[in-house]
Amino acid sequence: MHIIFAILWFIALLGVIIGVNYPEKVLWGSKTKTEGKVLKTYGMALIIFFLLFGISLEYLEGINEQGDYVLQGNLHNKEDSEIGEDYRDYEEVKDKKISEVKEPEQVKHHDDELNLSNEVLKIHFIDVGQGDATLIMTPAGKTILVDAGDRNQGETVVSYIKAQGIETIDLLIASHPHADHIGGMASVVQVFEIGEVYMPEVTANTKTFETLLLAIKEKNLKIKKAKAGVEFNIDSSIRALLIAPHSEHYSSLNDYSAVLRVDHGENSFLITGDVEAQSENEMLKSKYPLQVDVLRVSHHGSNSSTIPAFLEAVAPTYGVISVGAENRYGHPHKELMERLGAFGMTVYRTDEAGTIVATSDGREISFDTVPSIQGAGRQRNSELGGNIDIKEWLLDGILNKIFD
């Protein structure tokens, strides 16, 4: 389109040049054939076509440049005492909305139904010490990796994934750019074939973050924006959806965390990154159902996360805390553990059990280790799961897959 406008602009320019000397040759249908008439007619055309050319060219460049992650623009400061090793080299942690991030496309659903498979869904909460790494293996053999621990855990994560016979990570999600979540991710990108990469729209001025971006660039991968409402078309036997973040700006880098909900038959899981009260309150007000069976407890069991109202809405039977033994932050905090215990949850901890594997057959969930807290359980109410019923939400997902 921009080429057409360029041609029209050039024709208008010729009209001005020729018409100034020979008005009658360019003003065929006009009774007034003067130099002034030429300048008025063709001059206006010059301006219009020039503007249209510029607009169309800018639009084309915008399409071509979508998806590139850049480190530029103003940064606002945020101090954080609970960050990875690289961040401690800085006096401040700096967060910034990234100026050019590819907006997620409307995800197309499978044409077939959301089938309950006889195959199982496995979620591996990999022991990476004081950090997070969650590997999801779907019934159809697809893989999702959410975070990859600190930079000294890259080999641990790579070795664990290889041990599962995996060669490709179909979906890679960096929940947020703290080193204890993305430090080992560059190693993963370098070793495995990667399908899609999602990150929230925020960056940090750290070597760890830069190393990850360079690894992604070397593989010619594009980073897509992780935000609430992005649904992943990865396996027809599950439904995988991001339910956070909702906002463009947060005071804490933790609240930018991408939160992944996975449903498999009657079972459901919530992987929460390091979200704190602000993002949890946004999820409480959102249209997405929150009630799940298994909650990966946010922020390594920090008391700043999993606020009572959020815990009540999620109403999990099981909780998994990814945390390092005798860590310097005191995670999981005593107040949080008391809150989970009072709620009747069964709680598993990687600092006590090592890597934890949850297996879903679509109806029952089992774990491969003994819990740190054996909960008494409690009656769940579907109305606690958000402002719509979970069965209605899942049915909507099935219908979308059939009719989209």
C-alpha positions, -999 to 999 in steps of 0.1 A, spaced: 0 0 0 28 24 8 42 19 -27 9 29 -43 9 62 -22 45 68 -32 36 65 -69 5 88 -65 27 113 -47 52 112 -75 25 118 -101 12 148 -81 48 162 -80 50 159 -118 17 176 -120 31 206 -101 63 208 -121 45 205 -155 15 226 -145 35 256 -134 47 261 -170 18 244 -189 -14 246 -168 -36 235 -197 -17 201 -198 -27 191 -163 -60 208 -157 -80 190 -183 -115 193 -168 -111 227 -152 -123 260 -167 -97 279 -148 -63 269 -160 -39 291 -141 -7 285 -121 -26 292 -89 -51 265 -97 -23 240 -104 -6 247 -71 -39 245 -52 -50 212 -68 -18 193 -71 -2 208 -40 -31 195 -19 -26 161 -35 11 162 -27 4 168 10 -24 141 12 -4 114 -5 28 122 15 9 118 47 -8 86 36 26 72 25 41 80 59 13 64 78 13 32 57 51 29 60 50 33 98 23 7 100 44 -17 79 74 -12 101 53 -18 132 43 -52 118 78 -61 109 92 -51 143 66 -67 165 79 -92 191 114 -78 195 124 -73 232 144 -41 237 162 -26 267 154 11 264 134 39 278 130 53 313 134 30 343 117 34 376 134 23 408 123 -6 430 143 -19 459 139 -56 466 158 -74 494 147 -108 482 163 -112 448 189 -133 431 226 -130 432 229 -107 402 204 -82 416 225 -78 448 252 -63 426 229 -33 421 219 -7 446 184 -6 430 163 -30 410 149 -11 380 116 -21 364 105 -8 330 77 -13 307 93 -25 275 85 -2 246 82 -29 219 67 -62 229 47 -84 207 11 -84 217 -3 -120 220 -23 -130 190 -58 -144 193 -51 -180 201 -68 -204 178 -84 -234 194 -82 -270 182 -111 -281 161 -115 -312 181 -131 -314 215 -113 -310 249 -110 -347 254 -103 -365 286 -74 -387 278 -64 -419 295 -29 -405 295 -17 -385 324 -6 -349 330 26 -346 351 38 -314 368 74 -315 381 83 -289 408 120 -291 403 142 -286 433 164 -256 424 170 -244 460 159 -209 466 141 -204 433 115 -218 410 113 -242 380 81 -260 370 81 -285 342 47 -296 328 44 -327 306 10 -329 289 -9 -361 279 0 -355 243 37 -353 250 40 -315 249 62 -296 274 58 -263 292 86 -249 314 78 -221 338 110 -205 351 144 -223 355 159 -213 389 189 -191 396 220 -191 372 238 -217 393 209 -241 387 209 -240 349 227 -274 346 204 -289 372 173 -279 352 188 -290 319 199 -324 333 165 -330 349 146 -322 316 170 -344 296 164 -372 321 127 -371 311 136 -378 275 126 -343 264 143 -326 234 119 -297 228 103 -272 252 71 -263 234 62 -234 256 88 -214 277 74 -189 303 96 -166 323 73 -155 351 93 -123 359 129 -112 355 143 -120 390 174 -141 388 161 -169 410 134 -175 383 153 -168 350 189 -174 359 190 -209 345 168 -202 316 196 -192 292 211 -227 295 177 -242 287 173 -220 256 208 -230 244 204 -267 249 168 -274 238 146 -267 208 122 -240 219 87 -234 206 72 -202 220 86 -178 246 65 -156 268 75 -129 293 57 -101 311 62 -66 298 89 -56 322 127 -57 323 157 -53 346 192 -40 341 210 -71 352 235 -94 335 213 -124 341 184 -108 322 207 -96 294 222 -131 291 188 -146 287 178 -121 260 210 -128 241 204 -166 242 169 -160 229 181 -137 201 208 -163 190 181 -188 185 161 -163 164 131 -166 188 105 -139 194 93 -130 228 55 -126 232 38 -107 259 26 -126 289 -6 -111 303 -40 -122 316 -62 -137 290 -35 -154 269 -45 -190 262 -22 -216 249 -32 -240 221 -8 -268 231 -28 -299 239 -65 -306 234 -67 -326 266 -58 -296 288 -67 -260 291 -37 -236 298 -44 -200 304 -26 -170 319 -47 -152 345 -22 -125 355 -7 -100 352 -35 -75 346 -19 -41 348 9 -23 329 27 -10 360 33 -24 395 53 -11 424 69 -45 430 86 -65 402 70 -96 418 35 -85 408 44 -86 371 46 -124 375 28 -144 348 3 -167 365 -5 -200 347 -37 -219 353 -38 -255 339 -70 -276 338 -70 -314 331 -104 -330 333 -116 -325 368 -82 -314 381 -67 -279 381 -33 -263 390 -22 -227 395 15 -217 390 19 -183 405 55 -170 402 61 -144 429 28 -125 429 20 -105 459 -11 -87 473 -16 -62 445 -18 -88 417 -37 -113 439 -64 -86 445 -66 -80 408 -71 -117 402 -99 -117 428 -117 -90 408 -111 -107 374 -134 -128 353 -112 -159 356 -121 -187 380 -95 -191 407 -105 -223 425 -79 -251 419 -68 -284 434 -31 -276 435 -16 -242 443 21 -236 437 24 -212 466 37 -178 455 71 -163 464 86 -193 481 61 -191 510 66 -154 517 40 -138 540 36 -109 515 18 -134 492 -11 -158 494 -32 -133 512 -62 -147 531 -88 -136 506 -69 -151 477 -63 -183 496 -101 -185 503 -109 -180 466 -84 -205 453 -95 -230 479 -67 -255 471 -65 -290 485 -28 -292 480 0 -266 481 36 -268 468 63 -245 481 95 -242 461 121 -230 486 158 -235 495 168 -251 528 178 -226 555 175 -197 531 185 -162 544 149 -149 539 133 -172 564 110 -187 537 85 -201 541 74 -176 567 58 -189 599 27 -168 594 21 -182 559 26 -218 571 1 -213 599 -24 -198 574 -21 -228 551 -24 -252 580 -55 -235 593 -70 -237 559 -67 -275 560 -42 -278 531 -18 -306 525 16 -289 518 47 -302 500 81 -284 502 111 -288 479 135 -280 508 123 -311 526 112 -335 498 134 -324 469 118 -324 434 80 -330 437 60 -346 409 22 -343 408 3 -367 385 -32 -361 372 -53 -387 353 -81 -362 349 -99 -373 380 -74 -380 407 -42 -363 417 -12 -381 433 22 -370 445 54 -390 445 65 -380 481 51 -375 516 38 -340 525 53 -317 551 18 -309 564 -10 -334 561 -41 -313 558 -76 -323 570 -91 -308 538 -123 -288 537 -155 -286 516 -150 -266 485 -175 -242 471 -175 -235 434 -186 -199 441 -152 -194 457 -135 -198 423 -141 -163 410 -172 -146 396 -182 -175 373 -187 -212 379 -157 -234 370 -178 -260 352 -193 -232 331 -159 -218 323 -145 -252 312 -176 -259 291 -171 -226 274 -135 -237 266 -148 -269 251 -174 -251 230 -147 -227 218 -126 -256 207 -155 -271 188 -168 -240 171 -139 -216 167 
